[in-house]
Amino acid sequence: MPRESNGPLMVFDAPSLLFRAFYALPDTIRAPDDGAAVNALLGSVNIVLFELERYGPRAVVACFGPDAAPYRTELYPAYHADRPEVPEGLAWQFAQAPAFYEAFGWTVAYDAAVEADDLLGSYAAAEQAAGGRALILTGDRDMYQCAGEHARVLYVKTGSKDGAELVDAAEVRRRYGVGPELVPDFIALRGDPSDGLPGAKGVGEKTAAQLLGDFGSLEGVIEASAKVTGPIRPRVATAIRESAHDLRAFREIATLRSVEVALPPDGPLDSARAAAAARELGMNRLAERVEGLVRA
């Protein structure tokens, strides 16, 4: 039975939201004391608050992690290799973000062995195991693999003014042609340029979905590709056979790794601390917003 609670647990991808806000808002938004840019801090918090107002979560967790988990780069050294360095103005905000988020009463989680995505999935799984519901706020579609009966992905789209898109298992199937459980297999075949994963040569979204629909999994696709007169087009079958080792590594990279996490207790927005932290950085309108949320 569902736990007695004020709402779902909301977990958010802190690096993803900070990057999006940094590039979406002007860096002329600065702190009054030292003039440091605070656009990423302001924008990321506003994204979370918008969803907090919509869904009334029982608690909020900000998940951080290294850009590339060691085990993923061991599997495929080119993973994240082409990503640019974090801009200087954003690096400072990354350092300030944990304390800033904690001022709102939100839990901050970090694990050097895994990425933020892995923590998001771990918290969502733990909340469901405890009888609760989870909302995963992120701009990374890899998290679609977590969508299920008691977990939803809040997908943040660039430029959207209507908030994040609510993605459930049915929506994953509509978009990808496969269920959440096959998202890592789908990513392995199709590839993911943002992560540096090339996928199988000549295999796009439609072909990946069709192959998985026909053969049930990446392993089923690889097995079918080994047949000389098999059902897969010869050129595609050859590409899959020749890259089978890498494709298995891509699937493991795309699959979230579960770690043990401690679920936070129910906790309301700490409006007093949040407003004080916002005003210290010159975010007076944000301070008024959080104070207004409590009064409402």
Buried (B, 14 or more C-beta within 10 A) or exposed (E): EEEEBEBBBBBBBBBBBBBBBBBBBEBEBBBEEEEBBBBBBBBBBBBBBBBBEEBEBBBBBBBBBBEBBEBBBEBBEEBBEEEEEBBEBBEBBBEBBBEBBBBBBBBBBBBEEBBBBBBBBBBBBBBBEEEBBBBBBBBBBBBBBBBBEBBBBBBBEEEEEEBBEBBBBEBBBEBBBBBBEBBBBBBBBBBBEEBBBBBBEEBEBEBBBBBBEEBBBBBBBBBBBEEEEEEBEEEBBBBBBEBBEBBBBBBBBBBBBEBEBEBBEEBEBBBEBBBEBBBBBBBEEBBEBBBEBEEE
